Amino acid sequence: MMGMTDKQFDAHNKILLRIYEDTRKEIEELTGGKKSEKLEILIKDTEDSLNRPY
């Protein structure tokens, strides 16, 4: 079984990040600006993954 290349993994993480950011916006709209701590952690972890050096 083959894994993903770094480029494929980054593309996957970019998609996840967009989904997380859209979800954050929806949560904030529905809750009057409240944030989800777990979602913020997911966003930070995904951003860190995308910013890692090769």
C-alpha positions as CSV (number, residue, x, y, z in Angstrom):
1,M,0.0,0.0,0.0
2,M,1.3,3.4,-0.9
3,G,1.0,6.5,1.2
4,M,0.6,10.1,0.1
5,T,3.3,12.3,-1.2
6,D,4.2,15.5,0.8
7,K,2.4,17.5,-1.9
8,Q,-0.8,15.4,-1.6
9,F,-0.7,15.5,2.1
10,D,-0.4,19.3,2.0
11,A,-3.3,19.6,-0.4
12,H,-5.4,17.4,1.9
13,N,-4.5,19.6,4.9
14,K,-5.4,22.7,3.0
15,I,-8.8,21.3,2.3
16,L,-9.2,20.4,6.0
17,L,-8.1,23.9,7.1
18,R,-10.8,25.5,4.8
19,I,-13.4,23.2,6.3
20,Y,-12.3,24.0,9.8
21,E,-12.3,27.8,9.1
22,D,-15.7,27.6,7.6
23,T,-16.9,25.7,10.6
24,R,-15.4,28.2,13.0
25,K,-17.2,31.0,11.2
26,E,-20.5,29.2,11.4
27,I,-20.0,28.4,15.1
28,E,-19.2,32.1,15.8
29,E,-22.3,33.2,13.9
30,L,-24.6,30.8,15.7
31,T,-23.2,31.4,19.2
32,G,-22.6,35.2,19.1
33,G,-18.9,35.0,18.7
34,K,-18.0,32.1,21.0
35,K,-15.2,29.8,19.9
36,S,-14.7,26.0,20.1
37,E,-11.5,25.3,21.9
38,K,-11.2,21.9,20.2
39,L,-11.7,23.4,16.8
40,E,-9.1,26.1,17.5
41,I,-6.6,23.3,18.4
42,L,-7.4,21.5,15.1
43,I,-6.8,24.7,13.1
44,K,-3.5,25.4,14.8
45,D,-2.3,21.8,14.4
46,T,-3.2,21.9,10.7
47,E,-1.5,25.3,10.2
48,D,1.6,24.0,11.9
49,S,1.6,21.0,9.7
50,L,1.4,23.1,6.6
51,N,4.2,25.4,7.8
52,R,6.7,22.7,8.6
53,P,10.0,22.6,6.7
54,Y,10.7,19.6,4.4
